[in-house]
Amino acid sequence: MRRWLAHPLLAGFLLLAWVLLQQSLAPGTIVLGLLLALVLCRVLERLQPPAVRVRRPLLLLRLLLRVFGDIVRSNIAVATLLLSQRRDFHSGFVTIPLQLQNPYALAMLACIITSTPGTIWVSHDSRSSMLVIHVLDLVDEQGWIADIKQRYEQPLLEIFP
């Protein structure tokens, strides 16, 4: 049997947020906020994605540590580049063919690339499995492709079935 209110805590927070945004405790405000909270919780219940299956949790931990180190190194590299006032760097786009199909793995790869300074996820074509990223200082396009595939895609393929 399905519960009448699948997310009661979320409904309460949504109602509270609505009342705070409206800055009113009028009955109409509360009724409208309650209706919005109930409808939004019902919509959320229908949008629930399937449960994630992680095949190799220790590899996931190693990947997260690697990403943390890459973020620190990238911060230093971008700061050095910008503070040196060197203007001869060339930014550009890199197209990377991916094997990843799992939506959780793709979302994680998007977070990794976007959180690393100097790179940003631009687009992903799911039909051709091509990822386009923008790199602040693009020196070696093939090097970027190899790094993304070896450092991030390969572990993600093993982590998410």
C-alpha positions in Angstrom: 0.0 0.0 0.0 1.3 3.4 -0.9 1.5 6.1 1.8 -0.8 9.1 1.4 2.2 11.4 2.1 5.4 9.9 1.0 7.7 12.7 2.1 6.2 14.4 5.3 9.4 16.1 6.3 9.9 17.6 2.9 6.2 18.8 2.9 6.8 20.5 6.2 9.9 22.2 5.0 8.2 23.3 1.8 5.3 24.7 3.8 7.7 26.5 6.2 9.7 27.9 3.2 6.4 29.2 1.6 5.3 30.9 4.8 8.7 32.5 5.3 8.8 33.7 1.7 5.3 35.1 1.9 6.0 36.6 5.4 2.4 36.0 6.4 0.5 33.6 8.6 -2.8 34.3 7.0 -5.0 31.3 6.5 -4.9 31.7 2.7 -1.2 31.7 2.7 -1.0 28.5 4.9 -3.7 26.7 2.8 -1.9 27.6 -0.5 1.4 26.6 1.0 0.0 23.3 2.2 -1.5 22.6 -1.3 1.8 23.4 -3.0 3.8 21.2 -0.5 1.4 18.2 -1.1 1.5 18.6 -4.9 5.2 19.0 -5.0 5.7 15.9 -2.8 3.4 13.9 -5.1 5.5 15.0 -8.1 8.7 14.1 -6.3 7.3 10.6 -5.6 6.7 10.1 -9.3 10.2 11.3 -10.2 12.0 8.9 -7.9 14.9 7.5 -9.8 15.8 3.8 -9.5 18.1 2.9 -6.7 21.8 3.2 -7.4 24.0 0.0 -7.4 27.6 0.6 -6.5 29.7 -2.5 -7.4 33.1 -1.5 -5.9 32.8 0.9 -2.9 36.5 0.9 -2.1 37.3 2.0 -5.7 34.7 4.7 -5.3 36.6 5.9 -2.2 39.9 5.9 -4.1 38.3 7.8 -7.0 37.0 10.4 -4.6 40.4 10.8 -3.0 42.0 11.1 -6.5 39.4 13.8 -7.5 40.1 15.7 -4.3 43.8 15.7 -5.1 43.1 16.7 -8.7 40.9 19.6 -7.5 43.7 20.9 -5.3 46.3 20.6 -8.0 44.0 22.3 -10.5 43.3 25.1 -8.1 47.0 25.8 -7.8 47.6 25.5 -11.6 44.7 27.9 -12.4 45.7 30.4 -9.7 49.3 30.3 -10.9 48.2 30.8 -14.5 46.0 33.8 -13.6 48.3 35.4 -11.2 51.3 35.2 -13.5 49.3 37.4 -16.0 50.5 35.1 -18.8 48.2 35.8 -21.7 49.5 33.3 -24.2 47.4 30.4 -22.9 44.8 29.0 -25.3 41.5 27.7 -24.1 39.5 25.3 -26.2 37.0 22.5 -26.5 37.8 18.8 -26.3 35.5 16.1 -27.6 35.8 12.8 -25.7 34.2 9.5 -26.8 32.7 7.8 -23.7 31.8 4.2 -22.9 29.7 5.3 -19.9 26.0 4.7 -20.2 24.9 4.6 -16.6 23.2 7.9 -15.6 24.7 7.9 -12.1 28.2 7.4 -13.6 27.6 10.2 -16.1 26.3 12.5 -13.3 29.3 11.8 -11.2 31.7 12.4 -14.2 29.9 15.7 -14.7 30.4 16.7 -11.1 34.1 15.7 -11.3 34.8 17.7 -14.4 32.8 20.8 -13.4 34.2 20.9 -9.9 37.8 20.8 -11.2 39.0 24.4 -11.9 40.0 25.0 -15.5 37.5 22.6 -16.9 33.7 22.6 -17.5 31.2 20.0 -18.8 29.7 21.6 -22.0 27.5 18.9 -23.5 26.9 15.2 -23.7 25.3 13.5 -26.7 23.8 10.3 -25.5 23.2 8.9 -29.0 26.9 9.2 -30.0 28.3 9.0 -26.5 30.4 12.1 -27.1 31.3 14.4 -24.3 32.4 18.0 -24.9 34.4 19.8 -22.2 36.0 23.3 -22.2 39.6 23.5 -20.9 41.1 26.8 -19.8 44.6 26.1 -20.8 44.5 23.5 -23.6 48.0 22.3 -24.5 47.5 18.7 -25.4 44.0 17.6 -26.5 44.9 13.9 -26.7 46.4 14.1 -23.2 43.1 15.4 -21.9 41.2 12.6 -23.6 43.5 10.0 -22.2 43.4 11.5 -18.7 39.6 11.7 -18.5 39.2 8.2 -19.8 41.9 6.6 -17.6 41.5 8.6 -14.4 37.7 9.0 -14.3 35.8 6.9 -16.9 37.5 3.6 -16.3 36.9 3.6 -12.5 33.3 4.8 -13.0 32.7 1.9 -15.4 33.8 -0.5 -12.7 31.9 1.2 -9.9 28.5 1.5 -11.6 27.3 -1.6 -13.5 
